[in-house]
Amino acid sequence: VKTDPAPPTPAPANSRIGSLGLVNKFGIIVKLELDVVAQLTKGDILDVYRDDNKIGEIVVDKMHAPEEKYPHGSVECLRGQGGIQKNDEVRRKK
C-alpha cells in the first residue's frame, strides 16, 4: 500500500512567510520560511511590514528552489506600493 505524504500545512492567513533579503533597482528577493514556497504562485500579492505596521505590497514573479543563501527557497517579486527595505517582514495579504 502506497501512501502519499501529507501536504504541507498552510500558514495562517496573515502570518509571516519570510523577510526581504534583497531590495534594489534590479529586484526584490524574499527569503522564505520553511514550507512556504509551494504555497505561492506568480501574481500573489504579499504585504510588507516593519515594526508590525504595513508599509507596502509586493507581487510574486518567480519562485526559486532552496540554495545556500536561502535554505527554504526564495521568490523574486515586483515592486508594488510603499517604501520597503531589506529585512522588512513579508506576510500573506489579509
C-alpha positions as a printed Julia matrix, in Angstrom:
94×3 Matrix{Float64}:
  0.0    0.0     0.0
  1.48   3.29   -1.1
  0.6    6.37    0.9
  1.11   9.89   -0.32
  2.94  12.25    2.01
  0.7   14.71    3.81
  0.57  18.1     2.08
  2.35  20.91    3.93
  0.18  22.68    6.46
 -0.79  26.08    5.07
  0.34  29.07    7.08
 -2.37  31.06    8.84
 -3.91  33.77    6.66
 -1.81  36.75    7.81
  1.27  35.0     9.15
  4.9   35.75    8.36
  6.14  33.91    5.3
  9.61  35.45    5.1
 11.69  38.6     5.05
 13.13  40.83    2.36
 16.61  39.53    1.6
 17.38  41.97   -1.21
 15.8   45.23   -2.33
 17.49  47.24   -5.08
 16.89  48.66   -8.54
 17.36  45.18  -10.05
 14.72  43.41   -7.99
 13.25  42.22   -4.73
 14.07  38.83   -3.2
 12.05  37.36   -0.32
 13.88  34.85    1.9
 11.15  32.33    2.72
 10.32  30.47    5.92
 10.15  26.65    5.97
  7.46  25.03    3.74
  6.19  28.28    2.2
  7.49  28.16   -1.41
  4.89  25.57   -2.52
  2.06  27.8    -1.26
  2.93  30.77   -3.5
  2.17  31.36   -7.17
  3.09  34.05   -9.68
  0.85  37.07   -9.25
  0.23  36.61   -5.5
  0.23  39.95   -3.68
  2.15  39.97   -0.4
  2.08  42.57    2.38
  5.31  44.07    3.72
  5.52  45.08    7.39
  8.02  46.96    9.53
  7.56  47.11   13.31
  4.14  45.45   12.89
  2.89  48.27   10.61
  2.01  47.57    6.98
  4.25  49.7     4.79
  3.77  48.24    1.31
  2.96  45.44   -1.08
  4.96  43.31   -3.49
  3.88  40.9    -6.25
  5.34  37.39   -6.65
  7.06  36.97  -10.04
  9.34  33.87   -9.87
  9.9   31.06   -7.36
 13.37  29.66   -6.63
 14.4   26.37   -5.02
 16.43  26.3    -1.81
 20.1   27.29   -2.05
 22.86  28.16    0.39
 21.81  31.77    1.0
 18.07  30.92    1.01
 17.78  27.44    2.6
 13.95  27.33    2.39
 13.72  28.87   -1.07
 13.02  32.38   -2.24
 10.76  34.36   -4.53
 11.56  37.24   -6.83
  8.96  39.96   -6.57
  7.93  43.04   -8.46
  7.69  46.3    -6.57
  4.19  47.28   -5.58
  3.43  50.16   -3.25
  5.35  51.58   -0.31
  8.88  52.28    0.85
 10.16  48.79    1.51
 13.71  47.85    2.58
 15.88  44.85    3.35
 14.84  42.81    6.41
 11.2   44.01    6.36
  8.75  41.23    7.23
  6.63  39.67    4.47
  3.17  38.27    5.2
  0.28  36.86    3.2
 -2.15  39.52    2.13
 -5.11  39.72    4.52
